[in-house]
Amino acid sequence: MARTVRFLKESQKEFQKVFSGLCRTWSSWQAWSDFVELSAISISNALDHDSPDRMKREERYLQVFNSYPPSEQSIFSKLLYITAEALEANPDQDFLGEMFMGMELSNHWKGQFFTPYNVCRMIGEMQLNDAETLVEKRGWFGIQDPCCGAGALLIAARNVLSRAHIGHTCALFVAQDIDYTAGLMCYIQLSLLGCAGYVVIADSILHPLTGPSSLLPIFQPEHDVWFMPMFYDQTWQHRILWAQMELLLGSLRKEPAEGGQDGPQAAQTPSPAPVPAAEEPPLVVGAGGQLSLF
């Protein structure tokens, strides 16, 4: 049975009431993890048509969804609707994180304790005080959190930027977490809030996310990657294409001349000037700690 909690917000009370309908025959933890997974898959598969994981996720969706009786299946869409409505009414909150902690669903064995949102907002205000300068420099910048949990820090960052009138085309959100359910909670909330970027489920210490840039990450087999819908916006897709072209041209210009460095052509023809390094630094998630900018 779901634990009875006295929430202060009406949206939280409504969520708790609807969610309790799943806990008659299922444990609250199982019902929660299924809700989060089904919601994340429904968001991801709506736009991520080319992902190699699409069919696997679709099969997983049907497997979980069909394990519930028809009378309970509609509850999942209602919970996602309540979540979306709550974040639309008040984006300045960690809705799923607060529900998760309020219903005591945290996994103490993994040391999960989500940072209170007010603290995250304070950190966001301090870390993003020069966001406008970064945007003026190259048109956009990245924000990373290698231990994202439900995404409270990144949500707070999104809201700091929103108050500064910096939109979704100016900030790339990169998140990683070892816990599958927590990482998907972050993915759901950032997606519903219109952020662009991706969430990676993997150990950020053993399998950190790296690459020549945040637009061109190198995904490892251990990485379970979830792209946010706004990452498919034309602005970001054009930036990815441009980053790929720069990387390709840079590698071509750095190749030695035909015949090798000791050949006659190398002696007579000077090597072409290397392509200037891109302003964006290489991606190393976790190198700058939580909520670091790049």
C-alpha positions as CSV (number, residue, x, y, z in Angstrom):
1,M,0.0,0.0,0.0
2,A,1.1,3.5,-0.7
3,R,2.2,5.5,2.4
4,T,-0.2,8.3,3.4
5,V,1.6,11.6,3.2
6,R,0.2,15.1,4.0
7,F,1.4,17.1,1.0
8,L,0.9,20.9,1.0
9,K,0.4,21.4,-2.8
10,E,-2.8,20.4,-4.5
11,S,-1.0,18.8,-7.4
12,Q,0.9,16.6,-4.9
13,K,-2.3,15.6,-3.2
14,E,-3.9,14.7,-6.5
15,F,-0.8,12.8,-7.6
16,Q,-0.8,10.8,-4.3
17,K,-4.5,10.0,-4.6
18,V,-4.2,8.7,-8.2
19,F,-1.0,6.9,-7.5
20,S,-2.5,5.0,-4.6
21,G,-4.7,3.2,-7.2
22,L,-1.6,1.3,-8.4
23,C,-0.7,0.2,-4.9
24,R,-3.5,-2.2,-4.1
25,T,-1.7,-5.2,-5.6
26,W,1.7,-3.7,-6.3
27,S,4.3,-2.3,-3.9
28,S,4.7,1.4,-4.0
29,W,8.3,1.1,-5.2
30,Q,7.3,-1.2,-8.1
31,A,4.4,1.0,-9.1
32,W,6.6,4.1,-9.0
33,S,9.5,2.6,-11.0
34,D,7.0,1.3,-13.6
35,F,5.3,4.7,-13.9
36,V,8.7,6.4,-14.4
37,E,9.9,3.9,-17.0
38,L,6.6,4.0,-19.0
39,S,6.5,7.8,-19.0
40,A,10.2,8.1,-20.1
41,I,9.7,5.6,-22.9
42,S,6.5,7.3,-24.2
43,I,8.4,10.6,-24.3
44,S,11.5,9.2,-25.9
45,N,9.8,7.1,-28.6
46,A,7.6,10.0,-29.7
47,L,10.6,11.6,-31.5
48,D,13.6,9.3,-31.2
49,H,12.8,7.3,-34.3
50,D,16.3,6.4,-35.3
51,S,17.6,5.2,-31.9
52,P,18.8,1.6,-31.9
53,D,17.1,1.2,-28.6
54,R,13.7,2.3,-29.9
55,M,12.3,-1.2,-30.5
56,K,13.8,-2.6,-27.3
57,R,12.1,0.2,-25.3
58,E,8.8,-0.3,-27.1
59,E,8.9,-4.0,-26.2
60,R,9.7,-3.1,-22.6
61,Y,6.8,-0.7,-22.6
62,L,4.3,-3.3,-23.7
63,Q,5.8,-5.8,-21.3
64,V,5.3,-3.5,-18.2
65,F,2.1,-2.0,-19.4
66,N,0.4,-5.3,-20.1
67,S,1.4,-6.6,-16.6
68,Y,-1.3,-4.3,-15.2
69,P,-5.0,-5.0,-15.5
70,P,-7.0,-2.7,-17.8
71,S,-8.5,-0.9,-14.8
72,E,-5.1,0.3,-13.7
73,Q,-3.4,1.0,-17.1
74,S,-5.1,4.4,-17.5
75,I,-3.6,5.5,-14.2
76,F,-0.1,5.9,-15.8
77,S,-1.2,8.5,-18.3
78,K,-3.1,10.4,-15.6
79,L,0.0,10.5,-13.4
80,L,2.1,11.9,-16.3
81,Y,-0.6,14.4,-17.1
82,I,-0.6,15.6,-13.4
83,T,3.2,15.9,-13.5
84,A,3.2,17.9,-16.7
85,E,0.4,20.1,-15.5
86,A,2.2,20.8,-12.2
87,L,5.4,21.7,-13.9
88,E,3.6,23.9,-16.3
89,A,1.8,25.7,-13.5
90,N,5.1,26.1,-11.5
91,P,8.3,25.2,-13.3
92,D,10.3,26.3,-10.2
93,Q,10.1,22.9,-8.4
94,D,11.4,19.4,-8.4
95,F,7.9,17.8,-8.6
96,L,8.9,14.1,-9.0
97,G,11.8,14.4,-6.6
98,E,9.6,15.8,-3.8
99,M,7.0,13.1,-4.5
100,F,9.7,10.4,-4.4
101,M,11.1,11.6,-1.0
102,G,7.7,12.5,0.5
103,M,6.4,8.9,-0.1
104,E,9.7,7.5,1.3
105,L,10.7,5.7,-1.9
106,S,14.3,6.6,-1.7
107,N,16.8,3.7,-1.8
108,H,19.0,4.1,1.3
109,W,21.2,1.3,0.2
110,K,22.4,3.4,-2.8
111,G,22.6,6.5,-0.6
112,Q,19.8,8.4,-2.4
113,F,18.8,11.6,-0.8
114,F,17.7,14.4,-3.2
115,T,18.9,17.9,-2.4
116,P,16.0,20.2,-1.4
117,Y,15.0,22.4,-4.3
118,N,15.6,25.6,-2.4
119,V,19.2,24.7,-2.0
120,C,19.4,23.8,-5.7
121,R,18.0,27.2,-6.6
122,M,20.6,28.9,-4.5
123,I,23.4,26.9,-6.2
124,G,21.9,27.7,-9.6
125,E,21.8,31.4,-8.9
126,M,25.5,31.4,-7.8
127,Q,26.8,29.1,-10.7
128,L,25.0,30.9,-13.5
129,N,25.7,34.5,-12.7
130,D,27.8,34.7,-15.9
131,A,25.4,32.8,-18.2
132,E,24.8,35.8,-20.4
133,T,28.5,36.2,-21.0
134,L,28.8,32.6,-22.1
135,V,25.9,33.0,-24.5
136,E,27.4,36.2,-26.0
137,K,30.7,34.4,-26.5
138,R,29.5,31.5,-28.8
139,G,25.7,31.6,-28.8
140,W,25.2,28.8,-26.3
141,F,26.8,26.8,-23.5
142,G,26.5,23.5,-21.7
143,I,25.4,22.6,-18.2
144,Q,26.3,19.2,-16.7
145,D,25.5,17.2,-13.6
146,P,27.2,13.8,-13.2
147,C,25.0,12.8,-10.3
148,C,21.7,14.3,-11.4
149,G,19.2,12.3,-9.3
150,A,15.7,13.6,-10.2
151,G,17.3,16.6,-11.8
152,A,16.7,19.3,-9.2
153,L,19.9,21.1,-9.9
154,L,19.4,21.2,-13.6
155,I,15.7,22.2,-13.1
156,A,16.9,25.1,-10.9
157,A,19.5,26.0,-13.6
158,R,16.8,26.0,-16.3
159,N,14.7,28.4,-14.2
160,V,17.6,30.7,-13.5
161,L,18.1,30.9,-17.2
162,S,14.4,31.4,-17.9
163,R,14.3,34.4,-15.5
164,A,17.3,35.8,-17.5
165,H,15.3,35.3,-20.7
166,I,17.8,32.7,-22.0
167,G,15.8,30.1,-23.9
168,H,16.2,26.4,-24.8
169,T,18.4,27.0,-27.8
170,C,21.1,28.6,-25.7
171,A,21.7,25.9,-23.1
172,L,22.6,22.2,-23.5
173,F,21.8,20.0,-20.5
174,V,24.0,16.9,-20.0
175,A,23.0,14.7,-17.1
176,Q,24.3,11.3,-15.8
177,D,23.3,9.1,-12.9
178,I,24.0,5.5,-11.9
179,D,20.4,4.8,-10.8
180,Y,17.9,3.9,-13.6
181,T,14.8,5.2,-12.0
182,A,16.3,8.5,-10.8
183,G,17.9,9.2,-14.1
184,L,14.6,8.7,-15.9
185,M,12.9,11.0,-13.4
186,C,15.4,13.7,-14.4
187,Y,14.8,12.9,-18.1
188,I,11.0,13.2,-17.7
189,Q,11.1,16.5,-15.9
190,L,13.7,18.2,-18.1
191,S,11.8,17.0,-21.2
192,L,8.5,18.4,-19.9
193,L,10.2,21.7,-19.1
194,G,11.4,22.0,-22.7
195,C,15.2,21.6,-22.1
196,A,17.5,20.3,-24.8
197,G,20.1,17.7,-24.1
198,Y,20.4,14.1,-23.0
199,V,20.5,11.9,-19.8
200,V,22.9,9.0,-19.5
201,I,22.3,6.1,-17.1
202,A,25.7,4.8,-16.1
203,D,28.3,5.1,-13.3
204,S,29.9,8.5,-13.9
205,I,33.1,7.3,-12.1
206,L,33.6,4.0,-13.9
207,H,32.0,5.1,-17.2
208,P,32.2,8.9,-17.5
209,L,30.8,10.5,-20.5
210,T,33.5,11.9,-22.7
211,G,34.0,13.1,-26.3
212,P,35.5,15.8,-28.5
213,S,32.5,18.1,-27.5
214,S,29.2,18.0,-25.7
215,L,27.5,17.9,-29.1
216,L,29.6,14.9,-30.1
217,P,29.8,12.6,-27.1
218,I,31.3,9.2,-27.3
219,F,28.8,6.7,-26.0
220,Q,30.1,3.5,-24.5
221,P,28.2,0.2,-24.4
222,E,27.6,0.8,-20.6
223,H,25.7,4.0,-21.4
224,D,21.9,4.0,-21.6
225,V,21.2,7.3,-23.4
226,W,17.9,9.2,-23.4
227,F,17.7,12.2,-25.7
228,M,15.3,15.0,-24.7
229,P,12.7,16.0,-27.4
230,M,14.0,19.6,-27.7
231,F,17.4,18.2,-28.6
232,Y,15.9,17.4,-32.0
233,D,15.2,21.1,-32.6
234,Q,16.7,22.3,-35.9
235,T,19.0,24.7,-34.0
236,W,20.7,21.9,-32.1
237,Q,20.8,19.5,-35.1
238,H,22.5,22.2,-37.2
239,R,25.1,22.7,-34.4
240,I,25.7,18.9,-34.3
241,L,26.2,18.9,-38.1
242,W,28.6,21.9,-37.9
243,A,30.6,20.2,-35.1
244,Q,30.9,17.0,-37.1
245,M,32.2,19.0,-40.1
246,E,34.7,20.9,-38.0
247,L,36.0,17.6,-36.5
248,L,36.3,16.0,-39.9
249,L,38.1,19.0,-41.5
250,G,40.4,19.2,-38.5
251,S,41.4,15.6,-38.8
252,L,42.0,15.9,-42.5
253,R,44.2,18.9,-42.2
254,K,46.3,17.3,-39.5
255,E,47.1,14.3,-41.6
256,P,50.8,14.2,-42.9
257,A,51.4,14.8,-46.5
258,E,51.5,11.8,-48.9
259,G,54.9,10.1,-48.7
260,G,55.4,10.6,-45.0
261,Q,57.3,13.3,-43.2
262,D,60.6,11.9,-44.5
263,G,59.5,11.8,-48.2
264,P,60.5,14.4,-50.8
265,Q,57.0,16.0,-50.8
266,A,57.1,16.5,-47.1
267,A,60.5,18.3,-47.4
268,Q,59.3,20.6,-50.2
269,T,55.7,21.3,-49.1
270,P,55.0,22.8,-45.8
271,S,52.3,21.2,-43.7
272,P,48.9,23.0,-43.8
273,A,48.1,25.1,-40.8
274,P,46.1,23.2,-38.2
275,V,42.4,24.0,-37.8
276,P,41.9,26.3,-34.8
277,A,40.5,24.4,-31.9
278,A,36.8,24.8,-31.4
279,E,35.8,27.2,-28.6
280,E,33.9,24.4,-27.0
281,P,36.1,22.3,-24.7
282,P,36.2,18.5,-24.8
283,L,33.4,16.8,-22.9
284,V,34.3,15.2,-19.6
285,V,31.2,14.8,-17.4
286,G,32.1,15.1,-13.8
287,A,35.3,17.0,-14.3
288,G,33.9,20.2,-12.9
289,G,31.6,18.7,-10.2
290,Q,27.9,19.1,-10.1
291,L,26.2,21.9,-12.1
292,S,29.3,22.9,-13.9
293,L,29.3,24.9,-17.1
294,F,31.3,24.3,-20.3
